[in-house]
Amino acid sequence: MSNNKIKLIEIFSGIGAQERALRQLPINCEVVATMDVEKDAILSYAAMRYNFEKEFNNYTFPSKETMVSEPQKKNVGFDFAKSKHTITMRTNENKVKQYYLADKLAKNLGDVSLCESLPYVDIVFHSSPCQSFSQAGLGAGGDEGSGTTSSLMWESLRLIGTSKPKYVIWENVAAVLNDKHKHNFIKYLEKLTEMGYESTFDLLNSKNYGVPQNRLRIFCISKRIDINDEK
């Protein structure tokens, strides 16, 4: 890549760990969009990157109806277990304003399954939900069309196909490589190959990188085959 600012999108962005890692390296980057439905994660994302109180005091808010309906259309704050919205007209208005502003500051696109396409960027990160792969969960897996949380990886891959970024970076639990789940990882690699990417992956443990935590994760980096960037 050149010395220009690297443009990126974070799918399943959470508090934005991927972007924060790039800045700590430091690598000059710009977040074009994020994508999440967890309202408090989105709020944390914005609070970590902006003077939220100042932004809040200077922002011209629309009606409460608008501040409720816009997030609802993107499933922001939707409780999938109970199948109901948690940002409603009954929610405290000041809290609604916080969620609304955070959503705007984070450039949040909302529910990955509702998004139709992505703008072109250099890198797309998508640390898709791990619960259905994790050994701590029920092990329901991530088969395409199964409706599990981990199967959302296929929705992100669909969106990546609309953007064709230079690089795709996927992170998940090491259990993805278990006999029960590795067919999904193989299929993931095959689909990226069909889309014109070459991939490499490794298992990394956070304890080896200055973090007081024994946390083993798989990282897969896929590069578009027409990219000749040495970095």
C-alpha positions as CSV (number, residue, x, y, z in Angstrom):
1,M,0.0,0.0,0.0
2,S,1.1,3.6,-0.5
3,N,1.6,6.1,2.3
4,N,-1.9,7.3,1.8
5,K,-4.5,6.7,4.5
6,I,-5.8,3.2,4.5
7,K,-9.6,3.0,4.3
8,L,-11.4,0.2,6.1
9,I,-14.7,-1.2,7.1
10,E,-15.3,-3.1,10.3
11,I,-18.2,-5.7,10.2
12,F,-19.2,-6.9,13.6
13,S,-17.2,-3.9,14.8
14,G,-18.0,-4.0,18.5
15,I,-15.8,-1.4,20.2
16,G,-13.5,-1.2,17.2
17,A,-10.6,-3.3,18.3
18,Q,-9.3,-3.8,14.7
19,E,-9.1,-0.1,14.0
20,R,-7.5,0.6,17.4
21,A,-4.8,-2.1,16.7
22,L,-3.9,-0.3,13.4
23,R,-3.6,3.0,15.1
24,Q,-1.4,1.6,17.8
25,L,1.1,0.2,15.2
26,P,0.8,3.1,14.1
27,I,-0.8,2.8,10.7
28,N,-2.7,5.8,9.2
29,C,-6.2,4.7,8.6
30,E,-9.8,5.9,8.1
31,V,-12.9,4.0,9.1
32,V,-15.4,4.4,6.3
33,A,-18.1,2.4,8.1
34,T,-18.8,0.1,11.0
35,M,-21.5,-2.5,11.3
36,D,-23.1,-3.7,14.5
37,V,-26.4,-4.0,16.3
38,E,-25.3,-4.0,19.9
39,K,-26.4,-0.6,21.1
40,D,-24.0,-0.4,24.0
41,A,-21.0,-1.5,22.0
42,I,-21.8,1.2,19.5
43,L,-22.1,3.7,22.3
44,S,-18.7,2.6,23.6
45,Y,-17.2,2.8,20.1
46,A,-18.2,6.4,19.8
47,A,-17.3,7.3,23.4
48,M,-13.7,5.9,22.9
49,R,-13.1,8.1,19.8
50,Y,-14.9,11.3,20.3
51,N,-15.5,13.9,23.0
52,F,-18.9,12.5,23.4
53,E,-20.2,15.1,25.8
54,K,-19.2,18.0,23.5
55,E,-20.6,16.2,20.4
56,F,-23.9,15.6,22.3
57,N,-24.2,19.3,23.4
58,N,-23.6,20.6,19.9
59,Y,-25.7,18.1,17.9
60,T,-29.1,19.1,16.5
61,F,-31.3,16.1,17.2
62,P,-34.4,15.2,15.2
63,S,-37.6,14.2,16.8
64,K,-37.7,11.2,19.1
65,E,-39.8,9.3,16.6
66,T,-37.0,9.7,14.1
67,M,-34.3,8.8,16.6
68,V,-36.2,5.6,17.4
69,S,-37.3,4.6,13.9
70,E,-33.9,5.0,12.2
71,P,-32.0,2.5,14.5
72,Q,-34.9,0.1,14.4
73,K,-34.8,0.0,10.6
74,K,-31.2,-1.3,10.9
75,N,-32.0,-3.6,13.9
76,V,-29.7,-1.5,16.2
77,G,-30.7,-2.5,19.7
78,F,-32.8,-5.5,18.6
79,D,-32.9,-8.4,21.1
80,F,-32.8,-11.4,18.8
81,A,-33.4,-13.8,21.7
82,K,-36.7,-12.1,22.6
83,S,-37.4,-10.9,19.1
84,K,-38.1,-7.3,20.1
85,H,-36.6,-3.8,19.8
86,T,-35.0,-2.3,22.9
87,I,-34.9,1.3,21.6
88,T,-38.5,2.3,21.6
89,M,-40.7,5.3,22.3
90,R,-40.7,4.2,26.0
91,T,-37.0,4.5,26.2
92,N,-35.7,7.5,28.1
93,E,-35.3,10.3,25.6
94,N,-31.8,11.3,26.8
95,K,-30.7,7.6,26.3
96,V,-32.3,7.5,22.9
97,K,-30.2,10.6,22.0
98,Q,-27.0,8.9,23.2
99,Y,-27.7,5.8,21.1
100,Y,-28.7,7.9,18.0
101,L,-25.6,10.1,18.2
102,A,-23.3,7.1,18.7
103,D,-24.8,5.4,15.7
104,K,-24.1,8.5,13.6
105,L,-20.5,9.0,14.9
106,A,-19.7,5.4,14.3
107,K,-21.0,5.5,10.7
108,N,-22.8,2.3,11.6
109,L,-24.6,0.3,8.9
110,G,-26.4,-1.9,11.3
111,D,-27.5,-5.5,10.8
112,V,-25.2,-7.3,8.4
113,S,-28.1,-9.3,7.0
114,L,-30.1,-6.2,6.1
115,C,-27.2,-4.4,4.3
116,E,-27.2,-4.8,0.6
117,S,-23.7,-3.6,-0.3
118,L,-20.4,-2.1,0.9
119,P,-18.5,0.9,-0.5
120,Y,-15.0,0.0,-1.8
121,V,-12.2,0.2,0.8
122,D,-8.7,-1.2,1.2
123,I,-9.5,-3.6,4.1
124,V,-12.6,-5.3,5.4
125,F,-12.4,-6.8,8.9
126,H,-15.1,-9.2,9.9
127,S,-14.7,-10.8,13.3
128,S,-18.0,-12.7,13.0
129,P,-19.8,-14.1,16.1
130,C,-18.0,-17.0,17.7
131,Q,-20.7,-18.4,20.0
132,S,-21.8,-21.2,17.8
133,F,-18.2,-22.3,17.2
134,S,-16.9,-21.8,20.7
135,Q,-16.3,-24.8,23.0
136,A,-18.0,-22.8,25.7
137,G,-21.2,-22.8,23.7
138,L,-23.6,-25.3,22.4
139,G,-21.5,-26.1,19.3
140,A,-24.4,-25.4,16.9
141,G,-21.9,-24.4,14.2
142,G,-22.0,-21.9,11.4
143,D,-23.4,-23.8,8.4
144,E,-24.7,-21.4,5.8
145,G,-28.5,-20.9,6.1
146,S,-28.6,-22.5,9.6
147,G,-29.6,-19.3,11.4
148,T,-27.0,-19.5,14.1
149,T,-25.1,-16.5,15.2
150,S,-21.8,-17.8,13.7
151,S,-23.5,-18.4,10.3
152,L,-23.5,-14.6,9.9
153,M,-20.0,-15.1,8.5
154,W,-21.7,-15.9,5.2
155,E,-23.6,-12.6,5.3
156,S,-20.3,-10.7,5.7
157,L,-18.8,-12.7,2.9
158,R,-21.7,-11.8,0.7
159,L,-21.1,-8.1,1.4
160,I,-17.4,-8.5,0.8
161,G,-18.3,-9.8,-2.7
162,T,-20.0,-6.5,-3.4
163,S,-16.9,-4.4,-2.5
164,K,-13.9,-6.6,-3.4
165,P,-11.5,-4.8,-1.0
166,K,-7.8,-5.4,-1.4
167,Y,-7.6,-7.3,1.8
168,V,-10.1,-9.3,4.0
169,I,-9.2,-10.1,7.6
170,W,-11.2,-12.6,9.6
171,E,-10.7,-13.5,13.2
172,N,-12.4,-16.2,15.3
173,V,-12.0,-18.8,17.9
174,A,-9.6,-21.7,17.4
175,A,-12.5,-24.2,17.5
176,V,-13.2,-23.2,13.9
177,L,-10.5,-25.8,13.1
178,N,-12.1,-28.6,15.1
179,D,-13.4,-31.6,13.1
180,K,-16.9,-30.5,13.8
181,H,-16.5,-27.1,12.3
182,K,-13.6,-27.0,9.9
183,H,-15.8,-27.7,6.9
184,N,-17.1,-24.2,7.3
185,F,-13.6,-22.8,7.3
186,I,-12.6,-24.8,4.3
187,K,-15.8,-23.5,2.5
188,Y,-14.9,-20.0,3.6
189,L,-11.5,-20.3,2.0
190,E,-12.9,-21.8,-1.2
191,K,-15.4,-19.0,-1.6
192,L,-12.7,-16.4,-1.2
193,T,-10.6,-18.2,-3.8
194,E,-13.6,-18.1,-6.2
195,M,-13.9,-14.4,-5.5
196,G,-10.2,-13.9,-6.5
197,Y,-8.4,-14.0,-3.2
198,E,-5.4,-15.9,-1.9
199,S,-5.5,-16.6,1.8
200,T,-3.2,-17.5,4.7
201,F,-4.0,-18.1,8.3
202,D,-2.4,-18.8,11.7
203,L,-3.3,-19.4,15.3
204,L,-2.1,-16.6,17.5
205,N,-2.3,-16.4,21.3
206,S,-2.7,-13.0,23.0
207,K,-0.3,-14.1,25.8
208,N,2.6,-13.9,23.3
209,Y,1.9,-10.3,22.4
210,G,2.1,-8.5,25.8
211,V,-1.5,-9.2,26.9
212,P,-2.1,-10.9,30.3
213,Q,-4.6,-13.4,28.8
214,N,-4.4,-16.9,27.4
215,R,-6.6,-16.4,24.4
216,L,-6.0,-18.5,21.2
217,R,-7.6,-17.2,18.0
218,I,-7.4,-17.9,14.3
219,F,-6.5,-15.0,12.0
220,C,-7.0,-15.4,8.3
221,I,-5.7,-12.7,5.9
222,S,-7.0,-12.9,2.3
223,K,-5.4,-10.7,-0.4
224,R,-6.9,-10.0,-3.8
225,I,-4.7,-11.8,-6.3
226,D,-4.2,-8.7,-8.5
227,I,-2.6,-6.8,-5.6
228,N,1.2,-6.6,-5.9
229,D,1.6,-4.7,-2.6
230,E,4.7,-6.0,-0.8
231,K,3.3,-5.0,2.6
